[in-house]
Amino acid sequence: MDKNVPIHKIATVTLRIARNSMAFATQNETAIGGISYEPYVVKSSMSMAANLREAFLESPLLQGNFQRAQLLLDSPVLLMPLEEFNEQDVAPLFHYTFLGYENDELLNTVLPAQKTMAIYPINKDLKLVLTDHFQDLRIMPLMQPVWSHLYKRSFIGMRKKLFAYFRGKQMDVFCFTQNRFRFANSFEISNESDAVYFLLHIWKTLGYNIHDDEMHLMGEFNNREQLIKELKDYVKNVFVINPSAEFNRAPITQIKGIPLDLMTLYINGR
């Protein structure tokens, strides 16, 4: 980012905080794609809260003294039908489903199109760092922009679709039916064989047709050709979503290294 480009305090900065990575972005007409994007090198020996404190001192982008921010937060998400949401049940249900987050604060975000409530934890120290620096802070699950975009895409054509988003050693798999989530889960993967195993197991469990239905892959994954080859041994229609084609060659798709979730947020919003 060019330090000589002024940033107005009414502008919004986006923070993307994943399990082992952190990045920042904001609109900037002079930058490639109209977005200043800055990955931040995380120190594994420090908590994410401590890393973020240092980032506010070191990051050129965060020197803009933003008052408004939005956070894409990568943490486990419990999806619940909106009509079944009861605030008193949230904590017991979440902690029964996910272990190890008893000291975190639970947040919830409405996904109106899917008639779903997303419930997810945030580390209290991390939230304190954020609220110390921003007067207006909006938090959402990291997957929310991807879910929203592919929810609309799921209505194109008559075939059922299963989506997989790869990011590092994590794979998020989800699909929709009757305007709702039918399935959504996250998996740790070490190689393409792990991904193939999980995807084919989900495909079979959901009763998808190997000839008529579709599997769509997106994000960054190793051994792409091998992964597709192994999947096509069992599923006829396997497609890779290319961001440039998906978003009609939007300039933001030319920014090197920017993840699909952040890209989708800037193009389509939440």
C-alpha positions in Angstrom: 0.0 0.0 0.0 1.2 3.5 -0.8 1.6 5.3 2.5 1.1 8.7 0.7 -2.5 7.8 -0.2 -4.8 9.3 2.4 -7.5 7.2 4.0 -10.5 8.9 5.4 -11.8 7.9 8.8 -15.3 7.2 7.3 -13.8 4.4 5.2 -14.2 0.8 6.2 -11.3 -1.6 6.7 -11.9 -5.4 6.4 -9.9 -7.7 8.6 -9.7 -11.4 7.7 -8.6 -13.5 10.7 -8.2 -17.2 10.1 -6.8 -19.9 12.3 -3.1 -19.3 11.3 -3.3 -16.2 9.0 -4.4 -12.6 9.0 -5.0 -10.1 6.2 -6.4 -6.6 5.8 -8.1 -4.8 2.9 -9.9 -1.5 2.1 -11.2 0.2 -1.0 -8.6 2.3 -2.7 -9.2 3.7 -6.2 -5.4 3.9 -6.9 -4.7 0.3 -6.1 -4.9 -2.8 -8.4 -8.5 -3.9 -8.5 -9.6 -0.9 -6.5 -8.6 -2.6 -3.3 -5.6 -2.3 -1.1 -4.9 -5.9 0.1 -2.2 -6.6 2.7 -1.5 -10.1 4.1 0.1 -10.0 7.5 2.8 -12.5 8.7 1.5 -14.1 11.9 3.9 -15.2 14.6 2.9 -18.8 15.6 4.4 -18.3 19.1 1.8 -15.6 19.8 -1.9 -15.6 20.2 -4.0 -14.0 17.4 -4.9 -11.2 19.8 -1.2 -10.4 20.4 -0.5 -10.6 16.7 -3.3 -8.2 16.0 -1.9 -5.7 18.6 1.4 -5.8 16.8 -0.3 -5.5 13.4 -1.8 -2.1 14.5 1.7 -0.9 15.1 3.4 -2.4 12.1 0.8 -2.7 9.3 0.9 0.2 6.8 -2.8 -0.3 5.9 -3.9 -0.2 9.5 -2.1 3.1 10.0 -5.2 4.7 8.3 -6.9 5.2 11.7 -10.1 3.6 10.6 -13.1 4.1 12.8 -15.2 1.5 10.9 -14.3 -2.2 10.4 -15.8 -5.5 9.3 -14.3 -8.8 10.4 -14.3 -12.0 8.5 -13.7 -14.5 11.4 -12.7 -18.1 10.9 -14.1 -20.1 13.8 -16.4 -23.1 14.1 -20.0 -22.3 13.1 -23.2 -23.9 14.3 -26.0 -23.4 11.8 -29.5 -23.4 13.2 -32.9 -22.9 11.5 -34.0 -19.4 12.3 -37.4 -20.5 13.6 -35.8 -22.8 16.1 -33.4 -20.2 17.5 -33.7 -19.7 21.2 -31.0 -17.6 22.9 -31.1 -19.7 26.0 -30.3 -22.9 24.0 -27.4 -21.4 22.1 -24.5 -22.0 24.6 -25.4 -25.6 25.6 -26.0 -26.6 21.9 -22.7 -24.9 20.7 -20.5 -26.3 23.5 -22.1 -29.8 23.0 -21.1 -29.6 19.3 -17.7 -28.0 19.6 -15.3 -28.5 22.5 -12.7 -26.1 23.7 -14.4 -22.8 23.3 -15.9 -22.4 26.8 -14.0 -19.2 27.5 -14.9 -17.5 24.2 -17.8 -15.2 23.6 -20.5 -16.6 21.4 -21.8 -14.4 18.5 -24.7 -14.9 16.2 -25.4 -13.7 12.7 -28.6 -14.0 10.7 -28.4 -15.5 7.2 -31.8 -14.2 6.0 -31.8 -15.8 2.6 -31.2 -19.3 4.0 -33.5 -18.6 7.1 -30.6 -19.6 9.3 -28.8 -18.4 12.3 -25.0 -18.8 12.4 -23.6 -19.1 15.9 -19.8 -18.9 16.4 -17.2 -18.0 19.0 -14.7 -15.2 19.2 -11.7 -15.0 21.6 -12.5 -12.4 24.2 -9.0 -10.9 24.0 -9.2 -10.7 20.2 -12.5 -8.9 20.4 -11.2 -6.5 23.0 -8.3 -5.5 20.7 -10.8 -4.9 17.9 -13.2 -2.8 20.0 -10.3 -0.8 21.4 -9.5 0.3 17.8 -12.9 0.6 16.1 -16.0 2.5 17.0 -18.1 0.6 14.5 -17.3 -3.1 14.2 -19.3 -5.7 12.3 -18.4 -9.3 12.6 -19.4 -12.2 10.4 -18.4 -15.8 9.8 -15.6 -16.1 7.2 -17.8 -18.3 5.0 -20.8 -16.0 5.0 -20.0 -14.3 1.6 -19.2 -17.6 0.0 -22.4 -19.2 1.3 -24.5 -16.2 0.1 -23.0 -16.2 -3.4 -23.2 -20.0 -4.0 -26.7 -20.1 -2.5 -27.8 -18.0 -5.5 -25.7 -20.1 -7.9 -27.3 -23.3 -6.6 -30.6 -22.3 -8.4 -28.9 -22.2 -11.8 -30.1 -25.2 -13.8 -32.0 -28.3 -12.5 -29.1 -30.4 -11.2 -28.3 -30.6 -7.5 -24.9 -29.1 -6.6 -22.4 -29.9 -3.9 -19.8 -27.1 -3.2 -16.3 -27.5 -1.7 -14.2 -24.5 -0.7 -10.5 -25.2 -0.1 -8.4 -22.9 2.1 -5.1 -24.2 3.4 -5.6 -27.5 5.1 -9.3 -26.9 5.6 -12.2 -27.8 3.3 -15.7 -26.4 3.7 -18.4 -28.5 2.1 -22.0 -27.4 1.8 -25.2 -27.6 -0.3 -28.7 -26.2 -0.3 -32.2 -27.5 -0.8 -35.6 -25.7 -0.6 -34.0 -22.4 0.2 -32.0 -23.7 3.1 -28.8 -25.4 4.0 -29.0 -29.1 3.4 -25.5 -29.8 4.6 -22.6 -27.8 5.9 -19.4 -29.0 7.5 -15.7 -28.3 7.7 -12.9 -30.9 7.4 -9.2 -30.9 8.0 -7.3 -32.4 5.0 -3.7 -33.2 4.5 -3.8 -34.2 0.9 -6.1 -34.8 -2.1 -6.9 -38.3 -0.9 -8.5 -36.9 2.3 -10.5 -34.5 0.2 -11.7 -37.3 -2.1 -12.7 -39.5 0.8 -14.8 -36.8 2.5 -16.4 -35.5 -0.7 -17.4 -38.9 -2.0 -18.7 -40.0 1.4 -20.9 -36.8 1.6 -22.0 -37.3 -2.0 -23.1 -40.9 -1.3 -24.7 -40.0 2.1 -26.8 -37.2 0.5 -27.9 -39.5 -2.3 -26.5 -37.5 -5.2 -26.6 -39.0 -8.7 -23.1 -39.7 -10.1 -24.4 -38.9 -13.7 -26.8 -36.1 -13.3 -25.7 -34.0 -10.3 -22.7 -31.6 -10.0 -19.7 -31.1 -7.7 -18.1 -27.6 -7.7 -14.7 -26.9 -6.3 -13.1 -23.5 -5.5 -10.3 -21.9 -3.6 -6.6 -22.9 -3.4 -5.8 -26.6 -3.3 -2.7 -28.6 -4.2 -2.5 -31.4 -6.8 -5.6 -30.0 -8.5 -5.4 -32.2 -11.6 -5.0 -35.4 -9.4 -7.9 -34.4 -7.2 -10.2 -33.8 -10.2 -9.1 -37.1 -11.8 -9.8 -39.1 -8.7 -13.2 -37.5 -8.2 -14.2 -38.0 -11.9 -13.6 -41.7 -11.4 -16.9 -41.6 -9.4 -18.7 -38.3 -10.3 -19.2 -37.3 -13.9 -19.8 -33.6 -13.4 -16.9 -32.1 -11.5 -16.2 -28.4 -12.1 -13.6 -25.8 -10.8 -15.0 -22.4 -10.1 -12.5 -19.8 -11.6 -12.9 -16.4 -9.8 -12.2 -14.4 -13.0 -14.9 -16.2 -14.9 -17.2 -16.4 -12.0 -17.1 -12.6 -11.4 -17.0 -11.5 -15.0 -13.3 -10.5 -14.9 -13.9 -8.1 -12.0 -10.6 -6.2 -11.4 -10.4 -7.5 -7.8 -9.8 -11.0 -9.2 -6.4 -9.9 -10.4 -5.1 -9.2 -7.0 -2.4 -11.7 -6.2 -3.2 -14.0 -3.2 -6.5 -12.5 -2.3 -8.8 -15.3 -1.0 -12.1 -16.1 -2.6 -14.1 -15.2 0.6 -12.7 -11.7 0.8 -13.1 -11.3 -3.0 -16.7 -12.3 -2.8 -17.4 -9.9 0.1 -16.2 -6.9 -1.9 -18.0 -7.9 -5.0 -21.4 -9.1 -3.6 -21.4 -7.9 0.0 -22.5 -10.1 2.9 
